[in-house]
Amino acid sequence: MDEECQNCPALCETRSRVVHGYGDVDADFLFVGERPTSRADDTGVPFAGVGGSDGDGGLRRMLERLGLCDVTSPAEKPALENVYLTNLTRCRDPDRRPTDEEIGNCEPYLDAEIRMINPEILVPVGERALTELGIEYTTTPVDDLSLPADHATRIRGRGFELVPMIDPQAQTTDQTQVWLEAFVDLMASDYRQTKGRQER
């Protein structure tokens, strides 16, 4: 992955660093957000500092509750197990969301990560990620996919299942609990049948 990528000149001016994916490269669960958070732009770890009034990151706390992140690991280097985190775009503009062109420029990086990780479950985090992954990885018409309607549901994909999530910053406590309960059920199920195999 190119640490000095210049594909999006406007983002090169505003980013602190290129934020590529992070986590367990043998993961079954791959979370995809829209763009790096402000904290991720500082640390290089996707989703860093997302959600929560204390700044520790709502997604991290969710992963801790699922047993997928070591509670004692440092914020700048979370110890993830069976989870990989990434975004549609690698660079951040603090004042705006990425353009379609910028998402398109980063698509080869995302595709390479998905092929490398070869997860069982894709977790689109937020509406934009659901739309982009829905177009590429499901047979469901993209107009039929939306949040909050599809939050915590299982959507059959092309070789994957998608389990969409409302952005942690926008979730209510109830929505967080619903997603966690649905994901606990998924983890207890035979989800690896998604690709027609029982073991990695």
KOLMAR-883281 format. One line per 3 residues: number of its first residue (from 1); their letters; for each residue x, y, z of N, C-alpha, C. Coordinates in steps of 0.05 Angstrom, whole numbers, padded with zeros to 5 digits. Each point is the difference from the previous one (the first is absolute). Example, Ala and Ser with C-alpha at 12.3 -4.5 7.8 and 13.67 -1.06 7.14 Angstrom:
2
1	as	00264:-00114:00156:-00018:00024:00000:00018:00024:00000 | -00007:00021:-00014:00016:00024:00001:-00015:00022:00014 .
END
This chain:
200
1	mde	00017:-00024:00000:-00017:00024:00000:00018:00025:00000 | -00008:00019:-00015:00016:00024:-00005:-00003:00020:00023 | 00021:00004:00016:-00001:00019:00022:00002:00029:-00008 .
4	ecq	00008:00005:-00025:00003:00027:-00010:-00019:00005:-00024 | -00023:-00014:00001:-00019:00002:-00023:-00007:00029:-00006 | -00001:00006:-00026:-00006:00027:-00009:-00025:00000:-00018 .
7	ncp	-00016:-00021:00001:-00023:-00003:-00018:-00022:00022:00003 | -00002:00011:00024:-00020:00020:00006:00013:00025:00010 | 00007:00018:-00018:00016:00024:00007:-00012:00016:00024 .
10	alc	-00026:00003:00000:-00013:00016:00021:00004:-00013:00027 | -00002:-00027:00001:00003:-00014:00026:00029:-00001:00009 | 00018:00001:-00019:00029:00000:00007:00007:00026:00016 .
13	etr	-00016:00021:-00006:00005:00025:00014:-00010:00000:00028 | -00020:-00016:00006:-00014:00001:00026:00007:-00023:00019 | 00011:-00022:-00011:00005:-00023:00017:00026:00003:00016 .
16	srv	00001:-00014:00023:00025:-00002:00014:00016:-00025:-00010 | -00015:-00021:-00007:00011:-00025:-00010:-00020:-00015:-00016 | 00009:-00020:-00015:-00017:-00019:-00013:-00007:-00021:00020 .
19	vhg	-00026:-00005:00004:-00010:-00019:00020:-00009:-00025:-00014 | 00017:-00020:-00001:-00007:-00025:-00012:-00014:-00018:00021 | -00008:-00024:-00009:-00014:-00018:00019:00019:-00009:00022 .
22	ygd	-00013:-00011:00021:00014:-00008:00024:-00015:-00023:00013 | 00016:-00019:00010:-00012:-00022:00016:00011:-00027:-00007 | -00017:-00020:00005:00007:-00028:-00004:-00004:-00008:-00029 .
25	vda	00022:-00007:-00014:-00001:-00006:-00029:-00013:-00026:-00005 | -00006:-00016:00020:-00015:-00025:-00003:-00029:00003:00009 | -00010:00025:00002:-00026:00006:00012:-00023:-00011:-00016 .
28	dfl	-00020:-00009:00014:-00026:-00006:-00012:-00018:00024:-00003 | 00006:00021:00016:-00018:00024:00000:00016:00025:-00009 | -00010:00012:-00021:00014:00024:-00011:-00020:00023:00001 .
31	fvg	00008:00021:00015:-00017:00024:00004:00010:00021:-00020 | -00019:00013:-00014:00007:00020:-00019:-00015:00026:00005 | 00014:00022:00007:-00012:00026:00003:00003:00017:-00024 .
34	erp	-00008:00025:00002:00001:00018:-00023:00027:00013:-00003 | 00011:00011:00021:00026:00015:-00001:00013:-00001:00027 | 00025:00005:00002:00014:00000:00026:-00012:00021:00018 .
37	tsr	-00002:-00006:00026:-00007:00019:00020:00023:00020:00004 | -00006:00021:00015:00021:00019:00007:00023:-00014:00016 | -00008:-00018:00019:00020:-00014:00016:00015:-00020:-00018 .
40	add	-00014:-00013:-00019:00013:-00018:-00018:00021:00014:-00017 | -00006:00025:-00008:00019:00016:-00015:00026:00005:00016 | -00003:00000:00026:00023:00004:00018:00015:-00026:00005 .
43	tgv	-00015:-00022:00005:00012:-00025:00009:00005:-00020:-00022 | -00014:00002:-00022:00002:-00019:-00022:-00017:-00025:00004 | -00017:00000:00021:-00018:-00023:00005:-00028:00007:-00007 .
46	pfa	-00013:-00014:-00020:-00027:00007:-00007:-00019:-00001:00024 | -00020:00017:00000:-00021:00001:00020:00010:00010:00027 | 00024:00008:00003:00011:00009:00026:-00017:00024:00010 .
49	gvg	-00009:-00002:00025:-00014:00022:00012:-00029:00003:-00009 | -00011:-00020:-00014:-00027:00003:-00010:-00021:-00003:00022 | -00017:00020:00003:-00023:-00003:00019:00008:00002:00029 .
52	gsd	-00020:00004:00016:00005:00000:00029:00009:00027:00010 | -00011:00008:00023:00007:00027:00010:00028:00001:00012 | 00011:-00023:00006:00027:00000:00012:00022:-00002:-00020 .
55	gdg	-00008:-00002:-00026:00020:00000:-00021:00015:-00027:-00004 | -00008:-00021:00015:00013:-00025:-00003:-00009:-00016:-00024 | -00022:00009:-00012:-00008:-00014:-00025:-00023:-00020:00005 .
58	glr	-00023:00007:-00010:-00023:-00018:00003:00004:-00027:-00013 | 00012:00000:-00024:00005:-00026:-00013:00019:-00017:00015 | 00021:00012:00011:00019:-00016:00016:-00014:-00013:00023 .
61	rml	-00017:00015:00014:-00014:-00011:00023:-00018:-00023:-00008 | -00012:00003:-00023:-00017:-00022:-00011:00016:-00025:-00005 | 00024:00004:-00012:00017:-00023:-00006:00010:-00012:00026 .
64	erl	00006:00016:00020:00008:-00010:00026:-00022:-00018:00012 | -00025:00010:-00002:-00023:-00015:00012:-00004:-00027:-00015 | 00008:-00001:-00025:-00002:-00024:-00016:00024:-00019:00004 .
67	glc	00020:00009:00015:00024:-00016:00004:00019:00001:-00024 | -00003:00020:-00017:00016:00002:-00024:00023:00021:00002 | 00001:00014:00023:00021:00019:00004:00008:-00001:00030 .
70	dvt	00026:-00002:00004:00011:-00002:00027:-00004:00027:00015 | -00015:-00001:00022:-00006:00024:00015:00025:00015:00009 | 00021:-00015:00006:00024:00012:00011:00019:00011:-00021 .
73	spa	-00006:-00004:-00026:00018:00010:-00021:-00002:00030:-00003 | 00022:00013:-00008:-00001:00030:-00003:-00018:00009:-00022 | -00010:00024:00003:-00019:00012:-00020:00014:00003:-00027 .
76	ekp	00026:00006:00000:00014:00004:-00026:00009:-00026:-00013 | -00004:-00022:00015:00007:-00026:-00012:-00017:-00022:00012 | -00026:00001:-00006:-00019:-00020:00012:00007:-00028:-00009 .
79	ale	-00002:-00019:00018:00006:-00028:-00006:-00027:-00013:-00009 | -00002:-00003:-00026:-00025:-00011:-00012:00003:-00030:-00006 | -00021:-00015:00005:00000:-00028:-00007:-00024:-00006:-00018 .
82	nvy	00005:-00011:-00023:-00020:-00008:-00019:-00015:00024:-00012 | 00012:00024:00001:-00012:00025:-00010:00021:00015:-00016 | -00009:00011:-00022:00017:00019:-00016:-00016:00025:-00005 .
85	ltn	00012:00023:00003:-00013:00026:-00003:00011:00015:-00024 | -00018:00012:-00016:00009:00016:-00023:-00021:00020:-00007 | 00005:00016:-00021:-00019:00021:-00009:-00001:00000:-00030 .
88	ltr	-00021:00013:-00010:-00003:00004:-00029:00022:00018:-00011 | 00008:00020:00016:00022:00018:-00007:00021:-00001:00021 | 00024:00006:-00008:00024:-00002:00018:00008:00026:00012 .
91	crd	-00010:00022:-00010:00009:00027:00008:-00024:00017:00009 | 00005:00019:00017:-00021:00016:00012:00001:00029:-00007 | -00023:00011:-00007:-00004:00029:00001:-00018:00005:00024 .
94	pdr	00009:00018:00018:-00015:00004:00025:-00027:00013:-00004 | -00004:00013:-00023:-00023:00017:-00004:-00021:-00012:-00019 | 00006:-00023:-00012:-00020:-00011:-00019:00003:-00030:-00003 .
97	rpt	-00021:-00012:-00010:00001:-00029:-00006:00014:-00004:-00027 | 00009:-00025:-00005:00014:-00004:-00025:-00019:00001:-00024 | 00011:00007:-00023:-00015:00001:-00025:-00002:-00028:-00011 .
100	dee	-00018:-00004:-00020:-00001:-00026:-00014:00026:-00006:-00013 | 00013:00020:-00012:00026:-00004:-00013:00021:-00009:00020 | 00001:00012:00023:00020:-00008:00020:-00005:-00029:00010 .
103	ign	-00025:-00007:00003:-00007:-00028:00008:00009:-00019:-00023 | -00005:00008:-00025:00009:-00016:-00023:00030:-00002:-00001 | 00015:00021:00007:00029:-00001:-00001:00011:-00020:00021 .
106	cep	-00014:-00003:00022:00008:-00018:00022:-00010:-00029:-00004 | -00018:-00003:-00018:-00013:-00027:-00003:00020:-00023:-00004 | 00022:00005:-00016:00019:-00022:-00003:00013:-00009:00026 .
109	yld	00004:00019:00019:00011:-00007:00026:-00020:-00017:00016 | -00025:00008:00000:-00021:-00015:00014:-00003:-00027:-00012 | -00001:-00002:-00026:-00003:-00026:-00013:00023:-00018:00007 .
112	aei	00025:00011:00000:00023:-00016:00007:-00001:-00010:00028 | -00010:00017:00019:-00003:-00009:00028:-00020:-00022:00002 | -00023:00003:-00013:-00021:-00020:00002:00010:-00027:-00011 .
115	rmi	00014:00001:-00023:00011:-00025:-00011:00021:-00012:00019 | 00017:00017:00012:00021:-00010:00017:-00012:-00012:00026 | -00018:00014:00012:-00012:-00010:00025:-00019:-00023:-00005 .
118	npe	-00015:00002:-00022:-00020:-00021:-00007:-00018:-00006:00023 | -00014:00021:00010:-00017:-00004:00024:-00025:-00015:-00006 | -00014:-00008:00020:-00026:-00013:-00002:-00022:00021:00000 .
121	ilv	00004:00020:00018:-00021:00020:00005:00011:00028:-00005 | -00014:00016:-00017:00007:00028:-00004:-00019:00017:00017 | 00011:00019:00015:-00017:00017:00016:00003:00029:-00011 .
124	pvg	-00020:00008:-00016:00001:00028:-00009:-00009:00018:00023 | 00017:00020:00007:-00006:00018:00022:-00009:00027:-00012 | -00026:00005:00002:-00011:00024:-00012:-00012:-00004:-00027 .
127	era	-00016:00020:-00008:-00016:-00002:-00025:00018:-00002:-00025 | 00021:00016:00000:00017:00001:-00025:00014:-00027:-00004 | 00010:-00012:00021:00013:-00026:-00002:-00020:-00021:-00008 .
130	lte	-00024:00001:00011:-00021:-00019:-00008:-00006:00002:-00030 | -00002:00024:-00010:-00006:00004:-00028:00022:-00011:-00017 | 00025:00007:00006:00023:-00008:-00017:00004:-00031:00001 .
133	lgi	-00001:-00011:00024:00003:-00030:00002:-00024:-00014:-00011 | -00024:00012:00003:-00024:-00012:-00011:00001:-00003:-00030 | 00010:00021:-00013:00002:-00001:-00030:00019:-00022:-00008 .
136	eyt	00023:-00002:00014:00021:-00018:-00009:-00003:-00029:00009 | -00012:-00003:00024:00002:-00027:00013:-00027:-00013:00006 | -00022:00012:-00009:-00026:-00014:00003:-00015:00000:-00026 .
139	ttp	-00021:-00016:-00002:-00018:00000:-00023:-00025:00016:00007 | -00002:00010:00024:-00022:00017:00008:00001:00027:-00013 | -00022:00009:-00013:00001:00027:-00012:00008:00021:00021 .
142	vdd	00019:00017:-00007:00011:00018:00020:-00022:00019:00011 | -00021:00005:-00016:-00021:00017:00010:-00016:-00013:00023 | 00003:-00027:00002:-00014:-00014:00022:00017:-00001:00025 .
145	lsl	00024:00010:00000:00018:00000:00023:00000:00028:00013 | -00004:00001:00026:00001:00026:00013:00003:-00004:00030 | 00010:00021:00013:00001:00001:00029:-00018:00022:00009 .
148	pad	-00015:-00003:00022:00004:-00021:00021:-00015:-00027:-00006 | -00015:-00001:-00022:-00017:-00024:-00005:00016:-00026:00000 | 00024:00000:-00011:00016:-00025:-00002:00021:-00003:00023 .
151	hat	-00001:00018:00019:00018:-00002:00023:-00003:-00028:00014 | 00022:-00014:00003:00001:-00025:00014:-00015:-00023:-00014 | -00005:00003:-00026:-00012:-00022:-00015:00022:-00014:-00016 .
154	rir	-00006:-00025:-00008:00019:-00015:-00016:-00010:00000:-00029 | 00018:00010:-00017:-00007:00002:-00029:00019:-00018:-00015 | -00012:-00019:-00015:00016:-00019:-00015:00015:00015:-00023 .
157	grg	00025:-00005:-00002:00016:00014:-00020:00012:-00020:-00020 | 00017:00010:-00017:00015:-00017:-00019:00025:-00011:00014 | -00003:-00022:00013:00022:-00012:00014:00004:00010:00028 .
160	fel	-00017:00019:00008:00001:00011:00027:-00028:00004:00011 | -00002:00004:00026:-00024:00011:00011:00007:00029:00009 | -00019:00018:-00003:00004:00027:00010:-00017:00004:00025 .
163	vpm	00011:00012:00021:-00015:00006:00024:00004:00030:00005 | -00017:00017:-00012:00004:00029:00002:-00003:00011:00029 | 00013:00022:00004:-00001:00013:00026:-00003:00030:-00004 .
166	idp	-00018:00013:00015:-00001:00029:00001:00027:00010:00011 | 00010:00022:-00010:00025:00012:00010:-00002:00001:00031 | 00021:-00010:00014:-00001:00000:00029:-00006:00028:00013 .
169	qaq	00009:00021:-00014:-00005:00027:00010:-00030:00007:00000 | -00015:-00014:-00017:-00028:00007:-00004:-00019:-00021:00014 | 00012:-00021:00011:-00017:-00021:00012:-00011:00008:00027 .
172	ttd	-00025:-00008:00004:-00011:00002:00027:00010:-00024:00016 | -00004:00001:00026:00008:-00023:00017:-00015:-00025:-00008 | -00026:00003:-00006:-00016:-00023:-00009:00011:-00011:-00026 .
175	qtq	00007:00017:-00019:00010:-00009:-00026:00027:-00015:00004 | 00016:00009:00018:00026:-00014:00005:-00006:-00027:00012 | -00019:-00002:00018:-00007:-00026:00013:-00011:-00019:-00021 .
178	vwl	-00018:00010:-00017:-00012:-00017:-00021:00022:-00011:-00018 | 00019:00017:-00008:00022:-00010:-00018:00017:-00021:00014 | 00007:00006:00025:00017:-00019:00015:-00014:-00027:00003 .
181	eaf	-00025:00000:00007:-00015:-00025:00003:-00001:-00015:-00026 | -00005:00014:-00022:-00001:-00013:-00026:00027:-00012:-00007 | 00022:00015:00006:00026:-00010:-00007:00008:-00023:00018 .
184	vdl	-00007:00000:00025:00005:-00023:00018:-00014:-00025:-00012 | -00025:00003:-00009:-00014:-00022:-00013:00014:-00010:-00025 | 00010:00019:-00016:00014:-00007:-00024:00026:-00016:00007 .
187	mas	00015:00010:00020:00025:-00013:00007:-00005:-00028:00010 | -00023:-00005:00012:-00007:-00026:00011:-00011:-00019:-00022 | -00006:00012:-00023:-00011:-00016:-00022:00022:-00012:-00018 .
190	dyr	-00008:-00015:-00020:00019:-00012:-00018:00004:00019:-00024 | 00009:00024:00007:00002:00021:-00021:00020:-00006:-00022 | 00018:-00019:00005:00020:-00006:-00021:-00013:-00014:-00024 .
193	qtk	-00025:-00009:00003:-00013:-00012:-00023:-00005:00021:-00022 | 00003:00025:00007:-00002:00021:-00020:00016:-00006:-00025 | 00023:-00011:00004:00017:-00007:-00023:00001:-00030:-00005 .
196	grq	-00018:-00014:00012:-00002:-00029:-00006:00022:-00016:00013 | 00011:00010:00022:00020:-00016:00014:-00004:00003:00030 | 00010:-00019:00015:-00004:00000:00029:00025:00011:00014 .
199	er	00023:-00002:-00012:00024:00009:00013:00017:00016:-00019 | 00017:00017:00011:00017:00016:-00017:00023:-00017:-00011 .
END
